[in-house]
Amino acid sequence: MDLTPGEQDAIAAHASALGLSPDEYIHRTAAERALDWQREREAFQALARRRGRTAAELVHRGSFADHAL
């Protein structure tokens, strides 16, 4: 992974403030984001099942849309 010098500095500063090495900070942050994404995905799929649909059907029908794309 290639990080810009500014990104490296920001990561190092935040990691230091948290008492972590930059590698541990990156590891924890990536794992946290991945687990958050997984929980959100599972919750959305559960919502779709409760409505008798798949997640893709809900998005396709316009019930939910991700306007950030």
Biopython code that builds the backbone (N, CA, C, O; Angstrom):
import numpy as np
from Bio.PDB.StructureBuilder import StructureBuilder

atoms = [
    (1, "MET", "N", (0.854, -1.163, 0.000)),
    (1, "MET", "CA", (0.000, 0.000, 0.000)),
    (1, "MET", "C", (0.904, 1.231, 0.000)),
    (1, "MET", "O", (1.808, 1.357, 0.825)),
    (2, "ASP", "N", (0.643, 2.118, -0.928)),
    (2, "ASP", "CA", (1.427, 3.345, -1.018)),
    (2, "ASP", "C", (0.650, 4.491, -0.396)),
    (2, "ASP", "O", (-0.452, 4.821, -0.835)),
    (3, "LEU", "N", (1.228, 5.087, 0.618)),
    (3, "LEU", "CA", (0.623, 6.233, 1.280)),
    (3, "LEU", "C", (1.443, 7.473, 0.956)),
    (3, "LEU", "O", (2.668, 7.418, 0.849)),
    (4, "THR", "N", (0.746, 8.586, 0.802)),
    (4, "THR", "CA", (1.459, 9.838, 0.574)),
    (4, "THR", "C", (2.186, 10.234, 1.859)),
    (4, "THR", "O", (1.846, 9.750, 2.939)),
    (5, "PRO", "N", (3.175, 11.104, 1.746)),
    (5, "PRO", "CA", (3.854, 11.570, 2.965)),
    (5, "PRO", "C", (2.873, 12.209, 3.957)),
    (5, "PRO", "O", (3.017, 12.040, 5.168)),
    (6, "GLY", "N", (1.893, 12.932, 3.452)),
    (6, "GLY", "CA", (0.903, 13.547, 4.338)),
    (6, "GLY", "C", (0.065, 12.508, 5.068)),
    (6, "GLY", "O", (-0.226, 12.654, 6.256)),
    (7, "GLU", "N", (-0.322, 11.454, 4.345)),
    (7, "GLU", "CA", (-1.081, 10.365, 4.972)),
    (7, "GLU", "C", (-0.233, 9.653, 6.022)),
    (7, "GLU", "O", (-0.716, 9.331, 7.107)),
    (8, "GLN", "N", (1.030, 9.411, 5.692)),
    (8, "GLN", "CA", (1.937, 8.755, 6.639)),
    (8, "GLN", "C", (2.094, 9.584, 7.907)),
    (8, "GLN", "O", (2.085, 9.050, 9.016)),
    (9, "ASP", "N", (2.237, 10.891, 7.734)),
    (9, "ASP", "CA", (2.388, 11.785, 8.892)),
    (9, "ASP", "C", (1.129, 11.778, 9.751)),
    (9, "ASP", "O", (1.211, 11.717, 10.978)),
    (10, "ALA", "N", (-0.033, 11.839, 9.108)),
    (10, "ALA", "CA", (-1.293, 11.852, 9.852)),
    (10, "ALA", "C", (-1.487, 10.545, 10.615)),
    (10, "ALA", "O", (-1.897, 10.553, 11.776)),
    (11, "ILE", "N", (-1.193, 9.435, 9.966)),
    (11, "ILE", "CA", (-1.319, 8.135, 10.624)),
    (11, "ILE", "C", (-0.349, 8.043, 11.802)),
    (11, "ILE", "O", (-0.725, 7.611, 12.892)),
    (12, "ALA", "N", (0.876, 8.444, 11.580)),
    (12, "ALA", "CA", (1.876, 8.389, 12.649)),
    (12, "ALA", "C", (1.467, 9.258, 13.836)),
    (12, "ALA", "O", (1.622, 8.851, 14.988)),
    (13, "ALA", "N", (0.950, 10.443, 13.559)),
    (13, "ALA", "CA", (0.537, 11.347, 14.633)),
    (13, "ALA", "C", (-0.641, 10.776, 15.413)),
    (13, "ALA", "O", (-0.640, 10.802, 16.644)),
    (14, "HIS", "N", (-1.639, 10.265, 14.711)),
    (14, "HIS", "CA", (-2.810, 9.723, 15.398)),
    (14, "HIS", "C", (-2.445, 8.451, 16.155)),
    (14, "HIS", "O", (-2.891, 8.248, 17.284)),
    (15, "ALA", "N", (-1.641, 7.604, 15.538)),
    (15, "ALA", "CA", (-1.198, 6.380, 16.206)),
    (15, "ALA", "C", (-0.438, 6.720, 17.488)),
    (15, "ALA", "O", (-0.662, 6.105, 18.531)),
    (16, "SER", "N", (0.451, 7.691, 17.404)),
    (16, "SER", "CA", (1.221, 8.101, 18.570)),
    (16, "SER", "C", (0.315, 8.620, 19.682)),
    (16, "SER", "O", (0.515, 8.305, 20.856)),
    (17, "ALA", "N", (-0.682, 9.418, 19.303)),
    (17, "ALA", "CA", (-1.618, 9.958, 20.296)),
    (17, "ALA", "C", (-2.402, 8.841, 20.990)),
    (17, "ALA", "O", (-2.818, 8.986, 22.140)),
    (18, "LEU", "N", (-2.598, 7.727, 20.280)),
    (18, "LEU", "CA", (-3.321, 6.588, 20.853)),
    (18, "LEU", "C", (-2.392, 5.572, 21.510)),
    (18, "LEU", "O", (-2.850, 4.577, 22.071)),
    (19, "GLY", "N", (-1.079, 5.827, 21.440)),
    (19, "GLY", "CA", (-0.112, 4.917, 22.034)),
    (19, "GLY", "C", (0.092, 3.647, 21.227)),
    (19, "GLY", "O", (0.406, 2.596, 21.787)),
    (20, "LEU", "N", (-0.084, 3.738, 19.912)),
    (20, "LEU", "CA", (0.059, 2.588, 19.025)),
    (20, "LEU", "C", (1.165, 2.829, 18.015)),
    (20, "LEU", "O", (1.528, 3.969, 17.726)),
    (21, "SER", "N", (1.691, 1.741, 17.486)),
    (21, "SER", "CA", (2.606, 1.873, 16.356)),
    (21, "SER", "C", (1.755, 2.156, 15.120)),
    (21, "SER", "O", (0.571, 1.817, 15.098)),
    (22, "PRO", "N", (2.337, 2.768, 14.097)),
    (22, "PRO", "CA", (1.560, 3.000, 12.873)),
    (22, "PRO", "C", (1.001, 1.696, 12.280)),
    (22, "PRO", "O", (-0.127, 1.677, 11.788)),
    (23, "ASP", "N", (1.783, 0.614, 12.323)),
    (23, "ASP", "CA", (1.278, -0.665, 11.792)),
    (23, "ASP", "C", (0.077, -1.171, 12.583)),
    (23, "ASP", "O", (-0.903, -1.631, 11.997)),
    (24, "GLU", "N", (0.147, -1.090, 13.912)),
    (24, "GLU", "CA", (-0.977, -1.536, 14.749)),
    (24, "GLU", "C", (-2.192, -0.641, 14.523)),
    (24, "GLU", "O", (-3.323, -1.126, 14.479)),
    (25, "TYR", "N", (-1.962, 0.652, 14.381)),
    (25, "TYR", "CA", (-3.056, 1.586, 14.113)),
    (25, "TYR", "C", (-3.762, 1.226, 12.801)),
    (25, "TYR", "O", (-4.991, 1.165, 12.753)),
    (26, "ILE", "N", (-2.988, 0.988, 11.744)),
    (26, "ILE", "CA", (-3.570, 0.627, 10.449)),
    (26, "ILE", "C", (-4.332, -0.680, 10.568)),
    (26, "ILE", "O", (-5.440, -0.802, 10.045)),
    (27, "HIS", "N", (-3.748, -1.663, 11.251)),
    (27, "HIS", "CA", (-4.403, -2.958, 11.428)),
    (27, "HIS", "C", (-5.744, -2.803, 12.147)),
    (27, "HIS", "O", (-6.764, -3.314, 11.686)),
    (28, "ARG", "N", (-5.732, -2.106, 13.262)),
    (28, "ARG", "CA", (-6.968, -1.940, 14.047)),
    (28, "ARG", "C", (-8.022, -1.146, 13.285)),
    (28, "ARG", "O", (-9.204, -1.492, 13.304)),
    (29, "THR", "N", (-7.593, -0.086, 12.618)),
    (29, "THR", "CA", (-8.527, 0.754, 11.879)),
    (29, "THR", "C", (-9.159, -0.011, 10.717)),
    (29, "THR", "O", (-10.368, 0.070, 10.498)),
    (30, "ALA", "N", (-8.345, -0.744, 9.984)),
    (30, "ALA", "CA", (-8.868, -1.530, 8.859)),
    (30, "ALA", "C", (-9.828, -2.596, 9.351)),
    (30, "ALA", "O", (-10.887, -2.796, 8.756)),
    (31, "ALA", "N", (-9.474, -3.285, 10.428)),
    (31, "ALA", "CA", (-10.346, -4.329, 10.971)),
    (31, "ALA", "C", (-11.664, -3.731, 11.453)),
    (31, "ALA", "O", (-12.726, -4.304, 11.210)),
    (32, "GLU", "N", (-11.610, -2.603, 12.125)),
    (32, "GLU", "CA", (-12.817, -1.946, 12.626)),
    (32, "GLU", "C", (-13.750, -1.540, 11.482)),
    (32, "GLU", "O", (-14.959, -1.760, 11.547)),
    (33, "ARG", "N", (-13.183, -0.958, 10.455)),
    (33, "ARG", "CA", (-13.998, -0.544, 9.303)),
    (33, "ARG", "C", (-14.604, -1.742, 8.591)),
    (33, "ARG", "O", (-15.763, -1.700, 8.178)),
    (34, "ALA", "N", (-13.833, -2.804, 8.445)),
    (34, "ALA", "CA", (-14.342, -4.000, 7.783)),
    (34, "ALA", "C", (-15.468, -4.636, 8.590)),
    (34, "ALA", "O", (-16.469, -5.068, 8.019)),
    (35, "LEU", "N", (-15.315, -4.697, 9.904)),
    (35, "LEU", "CA", (-16.365, -5.269, 10.747)),
    (35, "LEU", "C", (-17.608, -4.396, 10.747)),
    (35, "LEU", "O", (-18.722, -4.921, 10.740)),
    (36, "ASP", "N", (-17.445, -3.063, 10.756)),
    (36, "ASP", "CA", (-18.592, -2.151, 10.657)),
    (36, "ASP", "C", (-19.346, -2.385, 9.355)),
    (36, "ASP", "O", (-20.574, -2.462, 9.348)),
    (37, "TRP", "N", (-18.605, -2.498, 8.248)),
    (37, "TRP", "CA", (-19.218, -2.736, 6.943)),
    (37, "TRP", "C", (-19.990, -4.050, 6.960)),
    (37, "TRP", "O", (-21.110, -4.133, 6.455)),
    (38, "GLN", "N", (-19.379, -5.072, 7.545)),
    (38, "GLN", "CA", (-20.018, -6.390, 7.595)),
    (38, "GLN", "C", (-21.317, -6.328, 8.406)),
    (38, "GLN", "O", (-22.329, -6.890, 7.989)),
    (39, "ARG", "N", (-21.299, -5.659, 9.544)),
    (39, "ARG", "CA", (-22.519, -5.532, 10.372)),
    (39, "ARG", "C", (-23.606, -4.761, 9.626)),
    (39, "ARG", "O", (-24.773, -5.152, 9.668)),
    (40, "GLU", "N", (-23.246, -3.685, 8.953)),
    (40, "GLU", "CA", (-24.223, -2.910, 8.192)),
    (40, "GLU", "C", (-24.815, -3.738, 7.059)),
    (40, "GLU", "O", (-26.020, -3.689, 6.814)),
    (41, "ARG", "N", (-23.981, -4.485, 6.379)),
    (41, "ARG", "CA", (-24.434, -5.336, 5.286)),
    (41, "ARG", "C", (-25.400, -6.405, 5.798)),
    (41, "ARG", "O", (-26.439, -6.646, 5.183)),
    (42, "GLU", "N", (-25.066, -7.044, 6.915)),
    (42, "GLU", "CA", (-25.919, -8.065, 7.499)),
    (42, "GLU", "C", (-27.247, -7.475, 7.966)),
    (42, "GLU", "O", (-28.293, -8.104, 7.808)),
    (43, "ALA", "N", (-27.214, -6.276, 8.537)),
    (43, "ALA", "CA", (-28.448, -5.624, 8.980)),
    (43, "ALA", "C", (-29.343, -5.286, 7.787)),
    (43, "ALA", "O", (-30.560, -5.456, 7.856)),
    (44, "PHE", "N", (-28.748, -4.811, 6.700)),
    (44, "PHE", "CA", (-29.522, -4.490, 5.508)),
    (44, "PHE", "C", (-30.144, -5.747, 4.906)),
    (44, "PHE", "O", (-31.294, -5.735, 4.467)),
    (45, "GLN", "N", (-29.366, -6.834, 4.892)),
    (45, "GLN", "CA", (-29.903, -8.092, 4.371)),
    (45, "GLN", "C", (-31.039, -8.609, 5.247)),
    (45, "GLN", "O", (-32.017, -9.150, 4.731)),
    (46, "ALA", "N", (-30.925, -8.451, 6.555)),
    (46, "ALA", "CA", (-32.006, -8.860, 7.462)),
    (46, "ALA", "C", (-33.252, -8.023, 7.222)),
    (46, "ALA", "O", (-34.363, -8.553, 7.228)),
    (47, "LEU", "N", (-33.084, -6.734, 7.012)),
    (47, "LEU", "CA", (-34.215, -5.856, 6.704)),
    (47, "LEU", "C", (-34.897, -6.308, 5.419)),
    (47, "LEU", "O", (-36.124, -6.378, 5.348)),
    (48, "ALA", "N", (-34.110, -6.608, 4.428)),
    (48, "ALA", "CA", (-34.666, -7.071, 3.153)),
    (48, "ALA", "C", (-35.445, -8.363, 3.351)),
    (48, "ALA", "O", (-36.545, -8.507, 2.818)),
    (49, "ARG", "N", (-34.892, -9.300, 4.105)),
    (49, "ARG", "CA", (-35.593, -10.571, 4.356)),
    (49, "ARG", "C", (-36.919, -10.331, 5.058)),
    (49, "ARG", "O", (-37.919, -10.968, 4.726)),
    (50, "ARG", "N", (-36.940, -9.417, 6.029)),
    (50, "ARG", "CA", (-38.196, -9.104, 6.740)),
    (50, "ARG", "C", (-39.247, -8.546, 5.786)),
    (50, "ARG", "O", (-40.446, -8.706, 6.013)),
    (51, "ARG", "N", (-38.800, -7.900, 4.735)),
    (51, "ARG", "CA", (-39.719, -7.347, 3.738)),
    (51, "ARG", "C", (-40.000, -8.329, 2.605)),
    (51, "ARG", "O", (-40.698, -7.999, 1.646)),
    (52, "GLY", "N", (-39.448, -9.541, 2.723)),
    (52, "GLY", "CA", (-39.678, -10.558, 1.712)),
    (52, "GLY", "C", (-38.937, -10.308, 0.410)),
    (52, "GLY", "O", (-39.384, -10.741, -0.652)),
    (53, "ARG", "N", (-37.832, -9.629, 0.482)),
    (53, "ARG", "CA", (-37.037, -9.270, -0.698)),
    (53, "ARG", "C", (-35.577, -9.613, -0.456)),
    (53, "ARG", "O", (-35.169, -9.944, 0.658)),
    (54, "THR", "N", (-34.811, -9.526, -1.521)),
    (54, "THR", "CA", (-33.358, -9.577, -1.367)),
    (54, "THR", "C", (-32.859, -8.141, -1.264)),
    (54, "THR", "O", (-33.571, -7.197, -1.608)),
    (55, "ALA", "N", (-31.647, -7.993, -0.795)),
    (55, "ALA", "CA", (-31.065, -6.649, -0.704)),
    (55, "ALA", "C", (-30.997, -6.011, -2.081)),
    (55, "ALA", "O", (-31.273, -4.820, -2.228)),
    (56, "ALA", "N", (-30.628, -6.797, -3.099)),
    (56, "ALA", "CA", (-30.543, -6.266, -4.466)),
    (56, "ALA", "C", (-31.906, -5.789, -4.950)),
    (56, "ALA", "O", (-31.999, -4.775, -5.642)),
    (57, "GLU", "N", (-32.963, -6.511, -4.592)),
    (57, "GLU", "CA", (-34.307, -6.098, -5.013)),
    (57, "GLU", "C", (-34.701, -4.778, -4.361)),
    (57, "GLU", "O", (-35.324, -3.932, -5.001)),
    (58, "LEU", "N", (-34.345, -4.598, -3.098)),
    (58, "LEU", "CA", (-34.670, -3.333, -2.432)),
    (58, "LEU", "C", (-33.969, -2.161, -3.100)),
    (58, "LEU", "O", (-34.573, -1.113, -3.328)),
    (59, "VAL", "N", (-32.706, -2.341, -3.409)),
    (59, "VAL", "CA", (-31.957, -1.258, -4.056)),
    (59, "VAL", "C", (-32.491, -1.025, -5.462)),
    (59, "VAL", "O", (-32.683, 0.118, -5.874)),
    (60, "HIS", "N", (-32.732, -2.109, -6.199)),
    (60, "HIS", "CA", (-33.210, -1.988, -7.575)),
    (60, "HIS", "C", (-34.574, -1.315, -7.643)),
    (60, "HIS", "O", (-34.819, -0.499, -8.531)),
    (61, "ARG", "N", (-35.453, -1.646, -6.722)),
    (61, "ARG", "CA", (-36.797, -1.067, -6.720)),
    (61, "ARG", "C", (-36.798, 0.379, -6.257)),
    (61, "ARG", "O", (-37.815, 1.064, -6.365)),
    (62, "GLY", "N", (-35.671, 0.852, -5.744)),
    (62, "GLY", "CA", (-35.598, 2.244, -5.316)),
    (62, "GLY", "C", (-36.003, 2.446, -3.883)),
    (62, "GLY", "O", (-36.088, 3.586, -3.425)),
    (63, "SER", "N", (-36.260, 1.359, -3.147)),
    (63, "SER", "CA", (-36.611, 1.506, -1.736)),
    (63, "SER", "C", (-35.449, 2.103, -0.957)),
    (63, "SER", "O", (-35.634, 2.881, -0.020)),
    (64, "PHE", "N", (-34.253, 1.720, -1.368)),
    (64, "PHE", "CA", (-33.046, 2.251, -0.768)),
    (64, "PHE", "C", (-32.099, 2.586, -1.897)),
    (64, "PHE", "O", (-32.026, 1.866, -2.893)),
    (65, "ALA", "N", (-31.388, 3.658, -1.748)),
    (65, "ALA", "CA", (-30.427, 4.040, -2.780)),
    (65, "ALA", "C", (-29.189, 4.580, -2.100)),
    (65, "ALA", "O", (-29.273, 5.235, -1.061)),
    (66, "ASP", "N", (-28.076, 4.312, -2.671)),
    (66, "ASP", "CA", (-26.819, 4.852, -2.188)),
    (66, "ASP", "C", (-26.426, 5.982, -3.127)),
    (66, "ASP", "O", (-25.867, 5.750, -4.199)),
    (67, "HIS", "N", (-26.719, 7.183, -2.718)),
    (67, "HIS", "CA", (-26.440, 8.345, -3.561)),
    (67, "HIS", "C", (-24.982, 8.784, -3.466)),
    (67, "HIS", "O", (-24.570, 9.729, -4.138)),
    (68, "ALA", "N", (-24.205, 8.097, -2.634)),
    (68, "ALA", "CA", (-22.795, 8.461, -2.505)),
    (68, "ALA", "C", (-21.957, 7.883, -3.633)),
    (68, "ALA", "O", (-20.795, 8.258, -3.789)),
    (69, "LEU", "N", (-22.518, 6.987, -4.415)),
    (69, "LEU", "CA", (-21.746, 6.360, -5.494)),
    (69, "LEU", "C", (-21.579, 7.293, -6.664)),
    (69, "LEU", "O", (-20.955, 6.928, -7.660)),
]
sb = StructureBuilder()
sb.init_structure("model")
sb.init_model(0)
sb.init_chain("A")
sb.init_seg("    ")
for serial, (resi, resn, name, xyz) in enumerate(atoms, 1):
    if name == "N":
        sb.init_residue(resn, " ", resi, " ")
    sb.init_atom(name, np.array(xyz, "f"), 0.0, 1.0, " ", f" {name:<3s}", serial, name[0])
structure = sb.get_structure()
